[in-house]
Amino acid sequence: MSVSFSSTSLPFSDSSFAFQRHPRLCSNPLTVASNNFHSVTSGGRLALNVGGTSLCRRFRGFKLWVLERLNFQFQSPKQPKNRIRIENNLENSGLSNEKGPVSDSSSILHAPDGMVTSMEYPSLLQTGLSATPMDVSGKPSLCISVIGATGELAKSKIFPALFALYYSGFLPENVGIFGYSRKDITDEDLRSIIASTLTCRVDHQENCADKLDAFLRRTYHINGGCDNKYGMSMLNARMEQIEGGSKTNRIFYLSVPQEAVLDVTACLSSSAQTQKGWNRIIFEKPFGFDALSSYRMTQYLLSNFEEKQIYRIDHLLGRNLIENLTVLRFSNLVFEPLWSRTYIDNVQVILSEDLTKHLGRYFSGYGIIRDIVHSHILQTIALLAMEPPVSLDGEDIRNEKVKVLRSIRKLEPKDVILGQYRASGGAKVDTCLNGLTPTYFAAALYIDNARWDGVPFFIKTGLGLIKHQMEIRIQFRNVPGNVYRECMGHNMDRAVNELILRDVPDEAILVRVNNKVPGLGLQLDSSELNLLYKDKYNMEVPDSYEQLLLDVIDGDNHLFMRSDELEAAWNILTPILNEIDKENISVELYEMGGRGPVGAYYLWAKHGVRWVED
């Protein structure tokens, strides 16, 4: 098929260049012939005029008018006479290549006026790719590739999060979504697989079907086969075909088993990165099995990518509770002066999850320390305890976090309680757990710096406990010389002020204060001032994957572990992991649906703290 513009001929392949028709305007598939329109050149700008009087033809001409917005420019006489490229109008301002500078001359070519020039795209037959129509309403300014696209994580979390961002307007309309797997399936097969998991927000249903259809049409599949080097070359060719030579940024989400990470990253680095924009790579936890394996993986990654390209994702860090830590502290004058050993007695970090969420990783022996404590728990403590950063830039926040992690005292066995659940009745449990794989972890951490010296940070995290719970409790010291002591009853522990940041079961910010009970006489009570999110904000809370993917797109890396943070976290936990490997530390059994090992209560008592259950 050939489209003629005055003295410029632009040949296109029918299979690689097709328009989507509006079902209400055209009853037949849209086919564009050269006699459907003519062109007029005025002032150096290209105008398209539609011939014929039918509404359908006028609509076709309007669809073609968008070509004018692609800013056609012609090549220099020094360049080959049979090719021009398109400069993408939809590129991000201030675009930079995170792997190195790229010359603009490779994407904008010029030719003298009147020269007959042609523009060519690699045909689908040449690339060996499936003949999926391309949407020419605009070349993508962002391409996102999900490696391991047919896996459970991709289907249940990643693709739904991407669609939620697309639906809400946080992804470009012309985004390209690419699924990479070893399965021999077509684009339509992948779309069918993920379509059932994509939903629109409950509080925002406008144009849901249209948005879903548009998202699926921009989703493509690449069969990588068993050779990742060849597969990544195919992925790159397909992405370049869809990008059409424009400046486009790329994100690669590696949803693959740990044993496949190194091979995939090596092939991706050499064969799939763009040279016309930035590249960012997302890795799933756990980040190594121990300090040595993590160090080797880090060195391998840094030999293929720069640190600023690497995003180590932990979905638990995308919770609204985590984002609120720094907001609550640094934007409220009432809290910052109290945030130190002078006023805070202890901090408690609680996380109990449903058993079914982590069965896969516990089969392979990672356990709760490597999966949750190493990343989520220690990152939470670092954000809670860090000094004020000089700005909200991701690197400034990371700099403060790593200082906290390096100041945390190495854990000793006497300050740690490990547990493992056991079946009771017909409970479904992981029968492949070995004898020392912990499903429960409790510990007392100390941060050896001027702000937190002597303040215990208590951790309790486990599976199969009495309830699903995620919260942080900051307990303040007793009032010195409290003149109301006699009015508070016998249990002074219940009279302490407390700040509670709760994520599950109901997201809330609670402040426990002492107040007078109404009526005659003087009787004090401990009450909660509460901000319950479901009552205050009538909106659906986005999934944590949405928040973190948006951060990657925006280049905000403050919730992603840097290599030095990774190393500091392993240094804290390595003594305990070594003791487990040597079988020098016992693992206490606890009942499913219970409160966990009894030893945890003795640990709190040893440090002079009562554990708060409710």
N, C-alpha and C positions, 0 to 999 in steps of 0.2 A: 504494500500500500504506500502511496506517495502523497504527500501534502505539499502544495506549492504556495509559496509566499513571494509574489513578484518575481525577483531574480534569484531567490534562494530556494533550493530544493531540499526538503527534509524527508528522507526515506525512513519509514518505521516498519518494524515487523509486526504483523497482525497479532501474533501470539504474545508479543511482549509489550504491546501498547494498546490498551483497550479502555473504553470509558464505561463507567457504571451508569445505566439508564435509570430514570425515575419511572416506576411502574405505572404511574397515573398519566404520564405524558406519552410514552412510547410503548406500544404493544409488542413490538418486535425488537430483537436484539439490535443495539445501536451499531451501525456500520457507517463509517465516515469516508466519503469519497472526495476526491479533489474538487469536484464541481459543486459541492455543497456550500462553498463559501469562496470569497475572494478577499484580497488584502489590499490595503492602502498604506503607503508609507508617508508619514507627515512629521517633519521636524525630528527625524531620526527614530521615531517611535512606530511600532508596528500595530496596525489596527485591523481587526478581522470583521468582515461584513458577511452576513448570511444571505445566500440566495434562496429564492422560493418563498412561498407565503404560508406554509403550514406551520402550526404551533410546534409540532415535533421538530421540524427542521430548525426553527428559531432556537429551540432549546439546545439542540445539538451545537449550533453555532455559539451559543452562550458558554457551553462547556469548553469549547475550543478557545474561547476568548481568554481563558486563564493562562494559556500558553504565553500570552503577551506579558504576564506578570513574572515570567521566569527570566526576564532580562537577557534576551539573546544578544550575544556580542560575537564578533567575527574574529577569526584568527589572523595572526601576523603573517606576512609573506614568507617569513623564515620558517614558519611551522608547516607541516604537511598540509596540502590543499584539500584533503578529503575528510577533515574532521574538525569539529568544534566541540566545546564543552559548555555546560550550563552552570552559571553561578546561582547557587541556591539563595533565594530571598529569605528563606525561613531559618537561616543559620543563626546561632546565638551571637549576640554582640560580644566583642572581646574574646572570641574563640581562641583557645590555646591548645596546643598538643601536649599532653602530659608526658609523652615519651620523647619529645624533642620538637624543635621548630620545623615548620613546613613552609616552603615558599608558596606564596599566593599565585605565582606565575603558572603553576601547574594546573590551576583550576579556572583561570580566566584567560582566554586566548582572543586575539584581535585580528581583523583582516580589513583591508581597504574597502570602502563603499563600492558596491557594484560587483564585487567578486562573487562568483557562483560557488557556494560552499555547501557541504553536506554534513549532517550530524548522524553518527552511527552509534547504536547500542549493541553490545554483544548479544547475539541471538540466543534463544533458549536451546537451540540445537547445538550451538557451539559450546555452551557451558554444560550441557547435559542435565539441565535442571527442569523441573516440572513446569508445565505451561500454565501458571497461575496469572490471571490478568493483573496488571500493575495499575494502581491508582495514581494518575498523573495530575491530580488536583494539587500536588506539591510533593517534591521529594522529601523524604524523612530527614529531619534535623537531629533525630535521636533514634538509635536502634538498640533494642534490648534482646539479648540472647539468653535463653534458659538452657543450660547444659544439663541433660538428664530430664528432659521435658515430660517424659511419660511416667516418672516416678511419683510416689504418693505425695511427697512434699510439694512438688511442682503443681500437681493437680489440685491439692486441697488448700494451699496457701499462696504460692507465688503468682500463678495466673489470676486467681481471684483478687489478689492485692493489686496487680497491674491493671486489671479491668476497673477496679474501684477508683484508682487514680485517674484512669482515662475518662471514666464517667463523670468524675468530679471536676475535670478540667485541669488536672495537674500534669498530664502528659500532653505533648503536642498532638493536634488532630492527625498529623501525618506520621506519627510514630510507627516504627517497624518492629514487630514482635516475632522473634525467631525461636522455635523449639528445636533442640538438637538431641537426638537419641540414636540408639542402635537399631531401632525398630524400622522395618520396611513399611512405612505408612505414608500416605499422601498429606497434603495440606488439609484437605477436607476431613481426613481421618483424625488429625490432631484437633481440628476445630470441634469435631463431634465429641471427642474425649473430654475437652475442657469446658464445653458449652454448659453442661449440666451443673458445673460448680460455680458459674458466674451469676451473681445476683446484684441487683441495684439496691441502694440504701433504702431502708424502710421509710425514712423521713424525706426521701427525695426520689420520686419515681417518674419524673417527667422525661419523656422520650427514651425510656429504658430500652425498648425493643430496637429502636434506631441506633442507639449507641452500642448495643450488644452486637448488632449486625456489622456496624462499622469496625468495631474492635476485631471481630473474627475475620473480616476480610483483610485486615492488616496483619494477620497471624500466619506464619509459614513454618513448614517443617523441613528439616534437613536430616537425612539418614547418614549418620557418621560411620556406620559399619564397625568393624573391629579394629580399624587402623585410624587412630585419632589424628595423625598427621594429615592423612588424606581427607578425613572428615572435616578437619578445621579448614583446609583449603576449599572444600566444597561450601562450608559455611561462609567463608570470606567471599567467595564468588557470588553466592546468592545475595549476600548483603550488599555487595557492590552493585549488583544488578538492580536491586530495589532502590538503592541510593542514587543511582543514575549519575555518578560523578560529582555529586554535591558534597560540600563539607558537612560531615555527619559525625556525631559523637557516638561511642559505643559503650554499652554496659554488658558484662558477661556475669551471669549468676551461676555458680558452680554448685548444682544440687546433685552431687555424686558421692559415692562412698569414699572414705578417707584413703583407702589404698589406691584409688584412681586419681587422686588430686595432682600428684606430681607429673604424671604423664600428660594429663589433660592440660595443665598449665604450661608445660613446655611446648606442646603443639600449638596451643592458643597463642602463646607469645610470639612464636616464629611465623605463624601462618594466618592468623585471624585478626590482628590488630589493624585499625585504620591509621593511615598516615595523614589524614585530613581533619583530625579533631582529637579530643582526648579519649582515652580508654580507661575504664574502671572495672575492677574484678572483685566479685563478692564471694567470700568463702564461708561455709557453714562450720560451726563448732562440732566436735571438739577440735582444738588446735594443737594436735599432737597427743601422745600418750603419756609423756613425761617431759622433763626439762630437756633431755638430750634429743629426743625425737622432735620436739618442738623447735629447738635451736636449728637442727638440720633442715627442717621444713622451711623455717624462716629464711635461712641463708639461700636455699634453693629458689624461693620465691623472689628474694631481692636480687638474685642473679638474672631474673627474667623481667621483673617489673620494678618500678620505683615505689617507695613507701607510700607516696600520696595516691598511687593507683589502687592500693590494696584496702579492701573493706572486709574486716572479719565480723560477721554478723552473728548476733545473739538475739533472737526474737524477744526474749524477756526484757531486754533493755529498751525495747520500743514501747513499753507500757507507759501510760500517762503518768503513773506514779513516779517513774524515773525522771521524766521531763520536769516534773513538779519540784524535784529536790532543789535544783539550783534556782528556779523561779521563786519558790517560797522563801528561800534563804536570802538571796541577793537583791530581791525587789521589795522586801519588807523590812523596815528599820527595826520593828519590834523583835525580830528573831536574831539578826546578826550579832548584836552585842552579847546575847546569851549563848552563842555557839562556841563554847569552850569548856575546859575542865573546871572553870570557876563555878559554873551553874549547872552543867550536865553531869548526872551521876552515872548513867549507863545508856547504851543504845542497843536495841534488840531488832534484829532483822529476821523475819519469819517468812518461810516459803514452804508450803506443803502442796504437792500437785497430785492429780489423779494418776493412778497406776498405769493406765493404758497409754499415757502420752510418751513414755520413754522405754517401752519394752525392748525395742530394737537395739538400742545402745547398750542396755544392760545385758543382753545376750552375749555381746562381744567383750564384756568385762570392763567397760569404761567406768561404770559406777557413778555415784552422785557427786563425788569430789571433782572428777575431771569434767563432768557434764554441766553441773550447775554452780558449784562453789568456785571453781577456777575463773569462770567468766562472770556470770551474773552477780553472785554474792559479793565478790571482791570489787567489781566495778561499781556496785551500789554503794559500798562503803567508801570507795575513793571519791565518788561524786558528793557524798554526804559530808566527808571530812576535809575536803581540799580547801586550800586558801583561795580567796577571790582571784579569778583570772584577770589579766590585764584587758581582755576583751572577750567577746563571745565567739571568736574565731576558734575553729576546731582544734588547731594546734596549740593555742594558748590554754585551752581547757585540758587537753591531753598532757601538757607539761605539768600542770598542777596535779593531775591524777597520778602520774607516775611518781611524783614526790611522795605522795601518801603511801603508795604501794611499797616503795623502797623503805619507808619508815615503819612498816608493820613488822613486828617481831616474828621471827620464825616460830611456827607452831611446835609445841612439845606434846608428847602423848598424854601427859597429865592434864592438859587443857582441852582434850578432845574426847568425844563419845561417838562411837560408830555403832550403827544398828543395821539389821537386815530383817525384812518382814517375813513372817511365816503364815502359811495358810490356816484359816480357821473355818471349818465347815466346808462349803462348796465354793470358796473363794477362788477365783482364777488368778494364779500368780505365775511368775517366771520360774519355771522349773529348771532352767539352764544356768541359774546363778551358781557361781562357785562359792566356796565357803567363806571367802574374804571380800566378796564384792559388796560394798556398803550401799544400802538404799536409804540410809539416815545418817545425817552428819550434824553434830552440835559441837560448838567450840567457843572459847573466849579468846578474842584477839585484843592486842594492845598496840597502839600507835605511839612510837617513841619520838614525839616532837613536842614543842612547847605548848601547842594548843590542846593536845589530847593526852598528855602524860598522865597515866594512872586511870584513865577512863576505859572500862571494859566494853568491847563491842561483841555482843553475843549473837551467835548464829544458830538458827534451828531450821533445817530443811530436810524433807523426807517424803517418801511415797507411802500411800496406804494409811495415812493418819486419820484422825477423827473427822477432819473437815478440810476442804480446800481453802487455803488462806494465803494471802500475800499482803504483808504490811510491815511498816517500820515504826517502832515505838521509841521515842526519845524521852527518858525519864529524868526529871530535874531533881536537884538536891532539896533536902528539907530546909525550911526557913530557919535560919539560925535564931535561937532564943525565941521561938514562936510563942507568943502570949496566948494563943488560942489552943495550945496543946491539949488542955483538959477538956475542951469542947469537941474534940475530934474522935473520942472513943479510944479503944485499946489498939486498933490496927492502924498505926501511923503510916504503914506502907501504902494504904489506899488513899491517903491524904496528899500524896505527892502530886505536883503538877506534871502533866504529860502531854506531849504532842504526838498524835497518831496520824500517820499517813497510810491510808488503807486503799488497796487496789481491789481485793477480792475478800468477801463476797460482794460488798457494795462499795464502790469507789467513794471515798470521803476524806475530808481533813477534819480531825477532831482535836479539841483542846480540853483537857481535863483541869478544872479549877475547883476551888473550895468556895462554898457560898452558904449563907444563912438560910435555914429552913423557915418559911413563913410561919408566923404565929407568935404567941407569947413565949418568953424565955429565949435562951440562946443555944441553939443546936446547929451544928455545921454539917454539911453534906458535900460529897464530891460529885460534881455534875460535868456533863460534856457539852461544850459548845460545838455544834457540828455544821459542816458544809457537806450535805449529801448531794452528790453530783446529779443523780437521777431526778431529784426534786428541783435543783437550781437550773440545770441545763436540759432542755427538751430536745435532745439530739442523740443520734447513734454514734457511739465511740468507735473510731476507726480501728481496724486490726493493727497489731504492732508491726506486721510486715509492711503495711502501707506506709507507716511513719518512717520506717528505716529505709525503704526503697526510695521514698521521696528525699530523704537526707542524702542518699547516694547521688541522686540526680542533681541535687543542689550543691553537691560537693561538701556537705556538712558532715565531718567525720568524728565529732566529739563523742558519739556513742559507740564507736568502733575501736577495738583495741589496737594500739600501735605495737610494733615489735618490742620496744623496751618495756611496755606495760605487760606484755605477754611473758617476758623473761622474769620480771619482778614478781608476777603472780605465781609462777612455778617455784621461785625461790622460797616463797612462804609455805607452800604445800609439800615441797619435796621431802622434808624430814618425816612427815606422816606417811607419805606414799612409800618411802623406803622401809619404814617400820611394818607396813602392811605386807610388802613383798617378803620381808624376813619372818613374817608371822609372829612378830613381837608385840602385836596389839590385838586385843580381843574385839570381836564383833558381837554385840548383844542382840538377841532375837526379840522381836516385839510382835504383838498380835495385829493382824490387819484390822483397820478401823479403830485402833487404840490411840493413845497419846504418845507413843514412842518409847524408847528405852528409859527405864527408871533412873539409870545413871545420870541422865541429863539434869534431873532435879538436884542431885547431890553436887553436880558441877556448879550450878548457879548458887547453891547455898555456900559453897566454898568461897565464892567471890562476893558473898554478902548481898545477893540479889534474889528477889522472889520472881520466878517466871510468871508472867501474866498470861493466863489461858484465854480469857475473854476480854 
